[in-house]
């Protein structure tokens, strides 16, 4: 069977053109959707794996697709990945434009409201990630950073670190598990009922701190009935975190 090399060359150039035109769109849309859409993969690696899987899958499933075109697409995608990796190392500003910066979401045991809004993560998701790290009380957290790959990195306060305290020969008292009783300015009535606490008790605690319910972004209470609050109007200063 004769091969029309001119026609094949045109088709190959068409494949290359499609790849270089569709990738900026894929990158823009993935950045727009947010880091939750990519899980734990760096954003460009996510696009590479998605594209390679699609190219190879289409080639296997559809016999009408020219095998040579699939090979060209795979080679070009691999070259783009190499160029991207080199650009990330040489040009830091480029890296900032095409990836997510780490965001501080907890500082000094309090939620950083601006950071939470920026990453568009529900509080429940962050609390879940803390529990996966063995942290059941936000008050124990010195700083927590949502990384570019969507994972949460949390560092406990020194006095809550069992290693540091044991090195000193002192057993750190535990306050047990903390339960959310206020989420974004709303009382969690079911939680209060389960803990045998009343709304009046919580209102009195807020009054003693000269706070209104609308002032509270997040609040927990532990087994010792200690109330820990993230105040909307009083946020700690979080240091910048870089790649």
N, C-alpha and C positions, 0 to 999 in steps of 0.2 A: 504494500500500500504506500503510494507516494505521499510525501509530506509537503504541504505548501508552506515553505519556511517564511515567506513574507506575511502570509495570513497569520501564521502562528506567532510571528514576532509582534504583529499589531495587537493580537489578543493578549500576548504577554505584557505589552506596555499598558494595555487597558487594565489588566489586573493590578499592575504597579500603581497606576493612577488612582484606582479605586481605593487601594490600601492607604495611600498618602492623603486622600481627601476624607475618608471616613473616620480615620483615627482622631483627628482634632475634634470631630463631633462627638465620638464616643468618650473622649477625655473630658470634654466640657460637660456632657450630660452626667457622667459619673461624679464629677466634682459637684454639680448642681444637686444630685440626689443625696450627697452626704456620705460620710465615712461608714454609716451603718450598712450601706449597700455592698460594701466590699469585705465585711467581716475582718479577718486577721491578715489579709493579704495587702501588701503595698498596692496602691491604686494601679500603677502601670503593669505590674505583674498580673493583677487581676484581669486587665484588658488583654494582655498577651495570652494568658491561659484560655480565656473565653474565645478569643479569635482563633487560636490554633485548634482548639476543640471543634469549633464550627467548621473550619476549613477541612480538617481531616474527616470529620463526620459526614460532611456533604460529599466529599470525594468517595467515601466508602459506600454511601447510601445511593448515590445517583451515578450510574455508569455513563451517563451522557456527558458528565463533566470531564473535560480534558485533564488527564493526569499530569501533564506537563505544567498546566496552569496552577494546579495545586502545589506542585514543587516550587514554582516561582513565588507563589504567595508565602509559603513557609519560609523560604530563604529571605525574602524581603522583610517579613515580620521579625525574623531573628536578627537581621542587620539593624532594624529600627530599635530593637531592644538594646543592642550593643551601643548604638549611638546615644540612646537615652541614658544609659548607665554612665557613659563617658561625660555627657553634658551635666549630669547631676554632680559629678565629682569636680568638674572644672568651673561650673557656674552655679553658685549657691542661690542667686536670685531666681534662676530658672527653676531650681528645685522647689522653691517656695511657691512659685506660680502653679506648678502642676501636681502639688501634693498638699496634704493637710499638716498644719502645724500642731504640735502637742498643745493641749489646753488644760489649764489648772481648773479642776471642778470642785475641789475641796481644799480649804486652807484653814489651819487651826481649828479643826473640828466643825467647820461651817461650810455649807454649800456656797460656791461662788456663782451667784445668780447670773451674771453676765456670761460666764463660761458655759453654764447649763443651757442658756438660751442660744448661744452661738453654735453648740454642737447638736442642739435639738434632740437631746437624750432625755427620756422621762426619768424622774427620780427613781422609780421602781427598778429600772435597768441598772442604774449606778449602784443602788443598794444590793441588787443581786450580785453584781461583780465584786462588791466588797465582801459579801458572804462567801463567795467562791475563793476569796483570799483569806478566809478565816476571820473576818472582821464583822462583828454584829452590832457595833456601836460607832456611829460616825464621830462621836466625841474622842475616840481613841486615835483618830487620823490627824497626823501633822500636815501632810500634803498628799493629794491624789491627782494624778495627771492622766487624762485620756490621750493615749498615744495616737500617732497617725494611722496605725493599723486597727484602731478600734478597741484595743485592750486597755484596761485600767491598771495603772501602776500606783500602788498606795504605800505610803511610808508612815508607820505608826509613830506616835509621840514617844520620846525617850523613856518617860516613866511608865509607858504601857508596853515596852519591849521586854519580854521575859528574859532574853539573853542578857541585856544590860543590867537588869535588876538582879539576876542570879549571880552575875559576876561580882556584884557588890555584896552578895550574901543577904539580900533583902528580898522577901517574898512580896510581890506586888499584889495588893488587894484587887479583886475583880468586882466590877459592878454588874456583871451578868449581861444579859441580852437587852438591848434597847429597842423599844417598839415605837413606830411612828404614830403620833397622835394628832399632828397637824401636817397637812400636805398642801403647799401653795395657798395658805390662808384659810383652809377648810378643816374643821375638826373631823377626826375620824371616829365617829360615834360608836361604830361596831367594835373598834379596838378598845375604846374606853370602857365599853360594857364588859368585854372579855376580861379586862384587867380590874374589874370592879371599881372603876373610877367614874366620877360624875363630870359632866360638863362644867358644873359650878366650881368644882375643885380646880379644873384647868383654868377657868376664867379668873379665879382668885390668884393662882400662881402668876398669870400674865399681869394681873393688876399690881401685884407686889413688885413686879419688874418694870412697872410703868409702861406696859406694852398693850396694844390692841391686837385683836386676832388678825386684822388686816396687815399688821406690821410683820407677821411671822410667815416666813417662806417655808420653813420646815422645823418640826420639833419632835423630839423623842423623849420617852420616859423609861428608866431602867427599873430593875427589881427593887432598888432602894428608893424609888419614887423621886429620883433626881431628874429634873427637867433640863434638857439641852436644846438650845434654840438657835436657828439661823435667822438673824434679823435682816429684813429687806433693806433697812435704812442704815445698817452698820456692817460693812463688809471688810474683812481683813485685806491687807495688801498682798497680792500674789506676785512672786517673782516671775519674770519671763522664762519660758522653757523653749529650748531650741532643739532641732533635729539632732 
